[in-house]
């Protein structure tokens, strides 16, 4: 199956260049985000070119020295304009060249600590109010590693004592009006095998707003097996609307 987008917390790229290259080629990806690359900025251009030399690449080193988010795409398929970036997200306006449909796409890699994640929730609210909603009613998709989960059934083992992490995440999603797109594959997207009792959680998601569901109602996410990471890749397959249905542009 060919996927349109994929976000993958790969946990380091230096020793996984061949794996990342095969990952893109095997899935026939034309748009990919690698999270937690652990690559210094001086090496980014060399390594990204080794992974896929025909892709255009975008990084957020201006906000974090460790290359937390890398985004690459095939310019023959997509016109991509960066709109807003911070340490925990990069947001783009994406246009599909074959039919000129457009939408807002946000790639997320949230911090581990709850207090630090608050800046991300503020970022998403800002994107919704300043980029997605004003006079445009744009279709919006947010995918990546949120480092938080929403309900008790999205974790094995005991719930964290600090329930504010869950409530703050849930409040943000309710505020901006996004929900999980229909998905298949792995339910728990992260696995911690460092302890005696394996802990699994749903930390990776593909979220969309109502306009996305209206325009791309056949969209589906697939969470693939982890491979060399402790996270599952989050892939999205969407179908462009027919001309009579209209689309954002």
N, C-alpha and C positions, 0 to 999 in steps of 0.2 A: 504494500500500500504506500502511496505517496502522500506525505503530510505537507501542509502549507507552512506551518511554523512549529518550532520545537524549542523548549527551554530545558536546560540540563545543568544541574549543579554537579559539576564534574570533579570537584575536589582536587584541583591542581592539573595543569596542562603540560608542564615541562616533560614529564615522562609518559604522556598520553597523546602525543601528537599524531602518531599513526592510528591510534584508536579513534581520535576525534575525526580524522580524515575519513576513515572507513565508516564511521557513524553517519556522517553527512552523505556519503556516496551510497551506502546501503539503503538508507531511507529516502534517497533522492530529494533531500531537503534543498529548498531554495532560500530559506530564512532560518537562522539558528541563533540561539543565545546560549552562551556558556557562562555559568556563574561560578564564583569562587575559583578563579583561574590561578591565583597565586603567582602570577607573572608580573615582573617589574616592567615599568613602561619602556625601558630601553630595549627590551626583548619583544615587545608586543608586535611590531610590524613584521619582524622575521618569523615569529612563530605562527602568526595568523596567516601569513602568506604560505607557509609550509602546510597548513591545514587545508586551505583552499585559496589558491592564488587568483582565481577569477572573481572571488567575492569582494565586495566592499565591506569595510569593517568600521565599527564605531565602539569606542571605549569610554569609560567614565573616570579616567585617571585624574582629571581635574578636581574630582571630589574625594578620591581615595587612592592611595599609593599602590594598592595591591591588585588593581585590575579586577574589581569585584564583578563587573558586568562587561562581557564582550558580546557584541551583536554583529552578525555577518549576514549578507544577503546577495543574491544573484541580481545584478542590475539589469539583466535582460528580462526579468520577470517583474521586478518591483521598482517603483520610484519611492525612495524613503527620505523623509525630511525630519531631522531631529528637532523636537519642539521644546523639551524641558528635561534636564537631567540633574540628579543629585547622587549622593552616595548609595542610595537604596533603590533607585529606579532610573530608567531612561524611557522617555515617551516619544513616539514618532507619529507622524502622519504618513500612512502607507497607501500607495495607489497601485492597484494591479494593472499592469500595462495592457493586458489582453482585452479588458473590458472597461477600464477606467473607473472601476469601483474603488472607493476610498474609505478609510476608517482610521481611528486612533488606536495605537497599540502601545501598551506599557509593559516593559519587562521589569520584574521585581526581584530583588534579592535583599530580603529584610535582615536587619541585624539580629544577633542572638538574644540580646537583652531587651526586656519589655520597655524600659524607659527609652532606650535608643530607637525602638520601633515607632515610638510616637511621632517622630519626624516623618516617617513614611506615611502614616495615616493622614497627617497634615498635607503631605504632598499629594496624595490621592484626592483629597477633598478639593485642593487647589486645582488639580487637573480637571476634575468634574465641573467645577464652577467657572473656570477661566478658559478651558480649551474645548471640552466636550459639549457643554450645554448652551453657551451663549449664542443664540440665533442659528445654531448649526444642527443641534440634535444628532450629533455624530454617533455612529456605531463605535463601541469601545470594547476592547478586549484587554484584560490584564492577566498575564501569566508569569509564573516563576515560583520561587521559594519564599514563602511568607514567614517561615520560622514560627508559626503559631497555628493553632487549629481552633475549630469553632464549637464542637460538641464533644461530649464525653465518649461517644463511640468512635471518635477519630484518634484515639490513643489506646494502647494496651497499658496495663499496669495502673497505678494510682494516678489520679489527677494531680497536677501541681497545686501546692497550697495557695499560691497567688492566682486567684481566679480573675484578676483584673486583666491579665493578658488576653484571655478569651473574650471578655466583655468588650475591651477596647477594640479588638479586631472586628468583632461582630457589629459593634456600633458604627465603625467606619464603613463597612460594607453596606449596612442598612442606609447610612446617610447618602452614599453615592449611588445606591440603587443597582448593585451588581449581584450576580448569583453564579453558582457553578453551572457551566455548560454541561449538557449531557455527556457522560463519560463512561468508558469501559477500561478494562485492564486492572492494574494493581490499585487496591483501595488505600492501603497504607503506603505512602510514597517515600518514607524515610525509615531507616532501620539502624539502631544503635546496638551493635554486638559487643561493645566494650565491657559490658557488665555480665554477670552470671545469668541474669534474666533478660532475654532479648526485649528491647523496647521498640515499638513501631508506632509511627504517627503519620497523619495526613498533613504534611507541611507544604506540599506543592499543589497548586491549583491552576485552573483556567477559568477565569471569571469574565462574564460579559454583562452588558447592560441591556435594557429592554429594546433599544434601537437595534442592537446587534441581533437579537433574537427575531426581530421583525424583518430585517434585511437578509439575514443568513440563518434561516430557521432549520436548515439541515446540518448545522455545525455539530461536530462531535469531537471530544477530546479522548485521547488514549494515553494511559500511563504505562509505559513500557517497563520491562524488567531492569533492575539497577545496573547490571554490568559491572564496571570497575569502580562505581561510586556507591555511596550509601543512600543516594537519592535516585528516584525513578525519573527518567525523562518524561516531560509533559508535552505531548504533541497535539496539534490541533488540525483538523480537517474541516474546511468550510467550503460551501458551494455558493458561488456568486448568484445573486438574484437574476431572474429573467428580466428582459427589458420592460415588460409590462408591469413588473413589480416595483421597479424603480430601485435606486440605490443612492447612497451618499456620494457626493462628488464635490 
